[in-house]
């Protein structure tokens, strides 16, 4: 179908996530047609280098034939199997075992979801059930971080601490609370230890304020993704786990973005021997080739729920497509590519290239900060490098950056507060990185040359 006809249908019928509906009607869609490796082709045959892995998820790159075969063979053999009524399928069973093998040792049980948002939602429901099951129904309050992102479900979006996910949604709930983000570039504290100590104290203070017998869990991302790729100091995640253990509140790590090689190891938790009570995941689990997420839980939580009611009482949580056999088959092959296919090793090998390219751009007049871990990183653009002053919102710098990036054939995330987020696929080559940074520098130069932007830089 002609691009113009597709665009008209899109404007008329398709609701896009996290989008201004009227603005989209005016602008229309950017329609993608195909992908191969780290590259996309749009409907007008323009080639784009994807520096964001779709939406932090296509960690393998596009067009992996073995993944396509795995999905096809499973669809031919058994395209669907419910997990209700004690039914199961071989791929789902094997995937559950595989995830236990590669995750922190504390996690021994898996519930499969359709993606990250409902993984968080499932975690909240299981946590609530757990506390009732062990005779502590008063534990109803949840704590997360400012700038945190935990999906957009009806309850989980309240743990998300980004204004657009609350506006007109009656969120956050009275039982949802936030701690300051461990944000080194914007922190008034000096040094990693001071930032870690401040976060631990903030958690202690919030629990004391609410009452330890009222707090159910603390949720956090190892690196805050949609909040601007905020990279806490090394040791922060472990310190928060130990504090939660001491305070007797469940420690939940959201690895939806950071999992599956994105930060180097299979999971960011593994870098610091972090042992969560629950962990959520999605995105890289299937590399975006099929919908799937998961909640992993410890024996402590699982047994608390299992023993909390008579034998015949079901745990009333479930979804039609939980443990979908095609998604599970895809995930098993994606995990094989990470390990045996060398993708994890390739990502680790090229991490210095990625980090070095970002840090080299600190010399650019627009760039105030460059930060990364593994193949997850960001540039923060500022109007004044000395004061770290942000650009005025009316300038719409992020829109200017996005439009220039598309013209130059580069896809990444331009956040509204002028942070540029990057998550290149683990299949990137040195040549791909060279092209990415050449185009990125050209984009920044083009935007800086615009009179309104040049005038705003101090």
RALIN-V748965 format. One record per helix or strand of 3 or more residues. SS is the DSSP state (helix for helix, strand for strand). FROM is the first residue (numbers start at 1). LEN is the number of residues. If there is no record, write none. Layout:
# RALIN-V748965
SS&FROM&LEN, SS&FROM&LEN
This chain:
# RALIN-V748965
helix&3&11, helix&21&7, strand&32&6, strand&39&4, strand&47&4, helix&53&4, helix&65&13, helix&84&3, helix&90&13, strand&107&7, helix&116&18, strand&141&5, helix&156&4, helix&163&3, strand&176&4, helix&184&3, helix&192&19, helix&212&3, strand&215&7, helix&236&12, strand&250&5, helix&268&4, strand&278&4, helix&283&3, strand&293&6, helix&299&8, helix&325&15, helix&343&21, strand&367&7, strand&376&6, helix&393&3, helix&397&11, strand&419&4, helix&430&19, helix&451&6
